[in-house]
């Protein structure tokens, strides 16, 4: 299935810390949405939806920024690229799949269908087969779709041989995306009864391609850094505040109508600002932590929450969060996010990163660094 930093590259890294910071904030936003929703505290649909959409923009930006020079110089290897991207997604995902397996066997029993689902997830090919229905892990649907974008990435980057061609490609994908969303919401039963129709790669293609454009602009140094970092931070935080303020009562309404137009535009604005953000030296280490923890935080918080609520608490005789006062639920959610964040940092530095280095083979240093994004 499908998921993927001072603003100019340093000697040690080609990462963009502004993107790392925003990526981490998105992971916290999605985790907060899930934990409030699962505990019946609040349903802030906009944080869940647009937190993930921002991931797609940031993914396209990071990949284009890291690889455009290799593509234009002829040094780019598609097979090598796909292997590096697989190494970015697979280690933690495979471990968590194994953790979830006993629960799935107990709940549904062993079957050919389960084996097929696990095979599709292990290869990240489930993005082609209703990712929202076939993801083994909560939130894994986005990684299946991300894997499709990885396959398309070399072709999309060919458009940057001419800027007018890249622009046409972006607007074409924007039309496809809008048409796909419209078709999903106008189908019988609408969005609520057709999640498998909506959660497909065409519904997010323009986000990824728009990110690629920002990444190439950044690599070409066509986006100068802001002189006022404080103002840039205010814009980023205001973007998240707007997501909360215009949250609709019904899930799905945040994707269409005026909300869909305004909030999708705000997402691109937030990534644009993060692209130009000069992260102060005192915050650079924090931004790096945010970037390192993003993937693990995204995958780990559901496993920790349901592991505690459905398995650990009943065996300890502890009532579930539904029996707690709201303040305790919020505290529990914050503790889950904090634990997931710490485990994500540990996993990235002492498990995932060493595996990438061990199995990256003859990959270039730039590709290995890009795998961390």
N, C-alpha and C positions, 0 to 999 in steps of 0.2 A: 504494500500500500504506500500510498503516499502519505513526507513532511518535508528544509532548510531551511581601529574601528573607530584620538585626533582623526580628523577627516581625511587627510592625505595619508597614503601608505607610509609606514615607518620602515626602518631597516629590517625589523623583525617580522613585520606582518603586513599583508595587503588588506586587512580588515578595516572597515569604516566604523569607528566607535559610535557615531550617531545612529547608524543602523542597528548596532548591537543594543544600544540603549532602548530604541523604539521596539526592537524585537522582544526584548525582555519585558517591557511594559505590556506588550500584546499578550505574552504568555501569562502574566499575572492577571490581565483582564479576562482572558478566557477561563482561567482557573477560578477566578472570583465569580464569574457568571455561573459556572457549573455548580460550585459549592453552595451558592445562594439558592439556585434553582432546585438542586437535589434536596436541600433542607427546608424548602418552602419558606424561605426568607423573602426572596424577590425574584422576579423574572425579567432580567435586563437583557432582552434578546439582542439588542444592538451590540453589546460587548462581545457576546458569543459569535455573532455573525461577522462583524467587521474586524474583530480581533484576528480572525482567520484570514479574512480578505487581505488585511495588511501583511500577513505572512506571505501570501502569494506575490504581492508587489515587491516585498523585500527579497524574496527568493530570486525573482527575475533580476532585480537590481544587483544583488551580490554575485550571481553567476555571470552576468554580462560584464560587470566590472572586473571580474577575475580572469575571464577567458577571451575577451574581445581581441586582445593583442595576439594571442596564440592563433585564433581563428583567422585573422587577417594576414598573419605571416605564414600560414600553412603548417604550423607546428601542432595544431590541435588534432587529437586522436579521439574519435567518438567512442570507441570501445574503452579506452582508458578513462575518459570522462565518466561514462556510465558506471564503470567499476568503482571509481572514487566516490561517486554519488551513492552507490549501493553501500559502500563501507561507511558512509555518513549515517545512513538510515538504519542499517540492519542490526548492528550489535545489540543495542538496547532494545530494539523492537523484538528481536528473536528471544531475548531473555524474558521479556514481559509476556510474550506469547506462551513460553514454557510455564511461567508462573500461573497464567490463566487456564492452562490446559486441565488440571485436575478439577477445577470448578466447572468447566464446560463438559467434561466427561461425566461428572456427577449429575449435572443438570439435564443434559441431552443424551448422554451415552455415546459410546464409540460408534462411528458410522463412516461410510465412504464420503458423505457430504462434509463432515467435519474435517476429514483428512484433506479433501480438495480445498476447503476454505483455508486450512493452514498452509497448504502448498502455495496457493495464490498469494497469501499474505507474506510468506517467507520470500517470495520472488518479487513482491510488490506489483504483481500483474493484476491484482484484484481491482485496480483502478478502472479496468476495462469491463468489470462485471459488477455493476451497481455497488460502488465502494461503500455507500452508507449502510448497505444491508450486509455486506460481506466482511467488513473490517472486524478483526478479532478484538482490537482494543478500542476503547472510547476515544473518539477524535481521530482514529486512524484513517477515516475516510479521506481526510485532506492529504495524507501521505500517498495514498493510491493515486489521487489526482496529480499530486506533485510529481510522481514517477512518470506519468504521461507527459508532463511538461518537460521533464528531463529528456525524454526521447525526442521531443519536438524542438528542443533548444537549439541544436546545431542548424536546423532549417530556418528557425526564426532569425537567427543571427546573420544568415545570408542576406537578409533584408537591409542590413546596415552598410552594405556596399554602396548604397545610395540612400540618403536620408529621406528623400521623397518616397522611396519604396517602403522603408520602415514605418513611415507615417501612414501610408495607405494600409499596410498590414495591420497596424494598431486599430485604425478605424474600422476595418473589415471585421476584426475580432470583436470590436465593441458592438457592432451590429449583430454579430452571431450571439454574443453574450446576452444582449438585450432581448433578442428573439427567443433565445432558449428560456430565459426567465419568464417572459410573457407566456410562452407555451406551457410552462410548468404551472403557472398560477391560473391559467384559463382552462386547464384540463378538468375533467369531471372530478369533483372532490377538492380541487385546488391544491395549494401547497401542503396543507396538513395531511392529506391522504395520498400525496404523491412525492414523498421525500426522495425516493429512489430516482425519480425523473429529474428533480432539480439538482441533486448532488452529483453532477457529472462535470467532466472537464470543460465543456463549452460554456458553462455558467460562470467560469472564473478566468477564461483565457485572456481577456483584455487586461485584467489585473496583472497577470504575469508578464505580458508583452509590454505594458506600460512601465513595469519595473525594469525590464531590459533597457528601455529607452533611457531611463534615469541613470542606470548603471553605466551605459556607454557615455552619456554626457559627463558623468563624474570621471570616468577614466580619461576622457579627452580634455579634462580640466576646463570644461565649458560652464561648470557651476562653481562659482567662487564661494568661499566660506563667508558666513555672516560675521560681521564685526561684533554684533551684540548677541552673545550666547544666551543671556537671560531671556531676551525676547523670544528666541527660538524655543527655549524650554517652555515658555508660557504658551506658545502656539501648540506644542505637542500636548501639553496637559489640557489645554482648552479643547483640543480635538476629542480627547477621551471624555471630558465633561459634557461636550455636546452629544456624544453617543448616549450618555445616561439621560440627559435632559429630554431628548426627543424619542425615547424608547416607547414603542407602541404597546397597547394592551395585548394584542394577539401576535403570536409568533409568525413571522413571515412578512408582516406588514412593514417591517423595517427595510425590506429589500426592494419594495416597489413604490410607485408614486413619488411624491416630492421627497420623501425620506431617502428612497433609493438613489435619486439623482444627487441630492445634497451630500449624503454621507459617503457615497462612493467618491465624490469630488474631494471631500475632506480627507479621505484616506490617501489619495495621491498628494494632496497638499502636505500632509504629515510626513510622508516619506520624502518629499521634496525638501522640506525643512530639515529633516534628519540628515539628508544627503549633504546639505550645506553647513550643518552644525559643527562648530569648533568646540569640541568637548574640553572644558577646563581641565588642567592637569590633576586637580584634586578629585575629579570625577572619572578619570580615565580608567582607573582600576575597577570602579563600580560598573562602568559600562562593559568592561571585559567580562566581569562576572555575569552580568545580565545576558550577554551573548552566549557565553559558555553554558548557561543553565537553561536556555530557552527550550531546546528540544526535550531534554529530560523532564523539565517542569511540565511541559505539555502532555507527555505520556505518563508520567508517574502520579500526578495528583489523582486521577480517577482510580488507579490501582490501589493507592494508599487509602483513599476514602472508602471504597467498597470493601476492601480487605478488612478494614477496621469495623465498619458498620454491619457487614453481612457475615463476617467470619469471627473476628476477634471479640467484639462486644457480646454477642450471644453466648459465647463460651465462657465469658467472664461474668455473665449475669448483669451486664450493663444495658440499660435502656438505650434505644437508638435516639438520634437527634430529634426525631419527630416529637419526643416526649420532653424535650428541653425548652427552656425559655429562649427567646430570640438572641439575647446577649451571649448565652452559652454556645448557641449554634454558630454565631459569628466568630467567637473565639476559637471554636473547634475548626472552622474553616480556615482561619488564619494560621492555626498550628499545622494543619495539613499542608497548606501552601508553603509554609516555612520549612517543614520537613522535606517536602518534595524538592524545594529549591536546593537545600543542602545536599540531598542525595544526587540531584542532577549535576551539581558541581563535582562531587566525588566521582560519579560515573564518567563524566566527560574527561576528567584529568587522569584517572587511574584505570579506566576500563576502555572507553570508546577511543580516546586519542591514541593509546598504545596499540590498539588493534589496527587502527588506520595506518599508523607508521609501519607496523609489521607486515601488513598485507598490501600496501600500496605499490609494492614492486618498483617499477621504473618510472612511476609517476613523477612529474616535475614538482619542484617545491611549491610552485604557485598552485598546482592542483591540490596538493596535500593541504595547503593553508585554506584553500577555498572549501575543502571538505568540512572544515570546522564551522562554516557559516550556514 
